[in-house]
Amino acid sequence: MDRLNRLAIGFMALGIAGSAFAQGGIPSAPQPQGTPAPAPATQQGPAKAAQPAPQQGAPLKLYTLGSETQTDPFPPVNPKYFTVDSPSVATVESYLKTMLGFDPNRIWRVMAIQKTAAAGVSKVTALVSERGPNAKVDTAVFFVMPDGKHLISGDASGVSPFGSEPFAENRALLQAHADGPAHNAAAKDLMLVEFSDLQCPHCKDAQATMNRLIQDFPKARIVIENFPLTEIHPYAFEAAAYGACIAHQSAEAFFTYAQAVYDTQGALVPETAELTLKNAAAKAGADSAAIAACAATDAAKAEVNASSKLATDLGINQTPTLAVNGRLIPLGNVPYETLRSLIVYQAGLDGAAAAAVSPNGTGFDLKPPQE
C-alpha cells in the first residue's frame, strides 16, 4: 500500500495541502536527507506565543511514545505562529495521535495554531512524515470551529469531529441507537457498525470484508444499519423495509435475506424488483407475502428512516461506511490488514482492548502497513 494511501486513511477528515506553508507565510518544510525518523509521537511544542521555541538551527527532538528521542525531518517550531489559546497544542496532539497513531511509521509536528478572520475559528497547520530515509513531508491544514468539537479540512471536504477524543460523541450515539441486526457480542465496548444500502454494488463487495471481521473479532458487537441512498438506488428503501420486517424474526434470518438480495442485485429493476425481494425473503425462511405487507406499513418505514437518520446524524454520506466506536471508515479501498490495525488501535484508545482480540483470545500480530 503506497504512502499517500496510508496517509489518506489516517487523515480521512483532513486535507493535505503540500504548499500551505509557503502560502501561509510559515517556513516550508525541507525534505529530509536520509535522516531516519522515530515512531509516532507527540510534539512538545508551545501552547502560547509567549512560550519559548527551540533555538533556530538546533536539531529538533521529537518525543516518541517511549523515552528516547531522535532528530526528525521537520523545521523548528516558531512561537509567532501560535496566536490563539484554543485549541491547545495538547488537544491537537491528542487528535493527531487518534487519527495517525495506528501507523507505527507515522510522525508529525504541530507548526501553527493561528487566529483567523472568522470569530472563534482557528487555523491549525501540521507537518506529517514517516520513518525512513528521504521521507516526504506533507502539510495538513484544518480549521477548528468555535465549539472546539468540529473542524473543516483545508480542502473544504466537510465538517468532521475534533478534539482529544474526537469520536466520543459518535460512539455514544451508536451505543444508544445502533440497534440493527448484530453478530457476536452483546456488550457494546467495541462496536463495528456497517451502514449499507442493499442495492449498492460496493456494499455487496464489502461483505467479504465484513465476514472476515465477524470471524476476527468475536468479542466485538458487529451491527448492520440500513442507509438506503434512494436518489441513486430506487429499490434500496423497499429492500431495507423488507429487511426490517425480517429482522423481527431473527438476526440470522436478516443476514440470510440481505445476502440473497446482494446476490440478485441485478434483478432490482422495475420488472422484477418485487419478485426478487419476495424470493430473498423466502430464502430467509419468511412468509414472503406477509413480509411484503409488513414492509408497506408505516412502522417498517419508520424503522428504515430512523436508521437513515442515525447515519445522517453521524455525518455519513456514502455506503458502505464502517463506524468503529464512532470512527467513520469508508469501506472499499482500505486494505484489510490496515482496517484491522485501525480497529485494534481505536479499541485501545477507548479502553476496549479486551474486546479487540483474535478468536483464540490473544492479540493480533500487527505489522506496520506495507508499501
Order of alpha helices (4+ residues) and beta strands (2+ residues): alpha-beta-alpha-beta-beta-beta-alpha-beta-beta-beta-beta-beta-alpha-beta-beta-alpha-beta-alpha-alpha-alpha-alpha-alpha-beta-beta-alpha
